[in-house]
């Protein structure tokens, strides 16, 4: 009879350990998502800074820089959306 009680304790301790691991994984994912949101938002703000140089309009590579920044901002916005989507998935 004592063997039956021991089996119950082992499965109970395993389920507690499993729940603890799941909670740790959720916390890690939340930290990573928050970090991603913050980093991408800051980088979008940095990309929108206007260059106040007087000779900036004479620069021939301005269009290349414009499209590079535009694409970077689009990618970062997509990463923000993905991080928010993962928040919703964790909540479910």
C-alpha positions in Angstrom: 0.0 0.0 0.0 2.9 2.4 0.7 4.0 2.0 -3.0 0.7 3.4 -4.2 1.1 6.6 -2.1 4.7 7.0 -3.3 3.6 6.9 -7.0 1.0 9.7 -6.3 3.7 11.9 -4.7 6.0 11.4 -7.7 3.4 12.3 -10.2 2.4 15.3 -8.1 6.0 16.5 -7.8 6.4 16.0 -11.6 3.3 18.1 -12.4 4.5 20.8 -10.1 7.9 20.8 -11.8 6.2 20.8 -15.2 4.1 23.8 -14.2 7.2 25.6 -12.9 9.0 25.0 -16.2 6.0 26.3 -18.1 5.8 29.4 -16.0 9.5 30.1 -16.4 9.1 29.6 -20.2 6.2 32.1 -20.2 8.2 34.6 -18.2 11.2 34.3 -20.6 8.9 34.8 -23.6 7.3 37.8 -22.1 10.7 39.3 -21.3 11.9 38.7 -24.8 8.8 40.2 -26.3 8.9 43.3 -24.2 12.6 43.7 -25.1 11.8 43.3 -28.8 8.9 45.9 -28.6 11.2 48.4 -26.8 14.2 47.9 -29.0 12.2 48.1 -32.2 10.2 51.2 -31.1 13.4 53.0 -30.1 15.0 52.2 -33.4 12.0 53.4 -35.3 12.2 56.7 -33.4 15.9 56.9 -34.1 15.3 56.3 -37.8 12.8 59.2 -38.0 15.2 61.8 -36.9 15.6 64.6 -39.5 19.1 65.5 -40.6 19.5 69.3 -40.3 22.6 69.6 -42.4 22.5 72.5 -44.9 24.1 70.4 -47.6 21.9 67.3 -47.1 19.7 68.2 -50.1 22.8 68.1 -52.4 23.6 64.5 -51.4 22.9 62.2 -54.3 22.5 59.1 -52.1 19.5 60.6 -50.3 17.0 58.4 -52.1 18.9 55.2 -51.3 19.1 56.3 -47.6 15.4 57.1 -47.7 14.4 53.6 -49.0 16.8 51.9 -46.6 15.3 53.6 -43.6 11.8 53.0 -44.9 12.4 49.3 -45.3 14.1 49.1 -41.9 11.1 50.8 -40.3 8.7 48.4 -42.0 10.7 45.4 -40.8 10.8 46.8 -37.2 7.0 47.4 -37.3 6.5 43.8 -38.4 8.6 42.7 -35.5 6.5 44.7 -33.1 3.3 43.2 -34.5 4.9 39.7 -34.1 5.8 40.4 -30.5 2.3 41.7 -29.8 0.8 38.5 -31.4 3.0 36.4 -29.1 1.6 38.3 -26.1 -1.9 37.4 -27.2 -0.9 33.7 -27.7 0.6 33.6 -24.2 -2.5 35.1 -22.7 -4.7 32.3 -24.2 
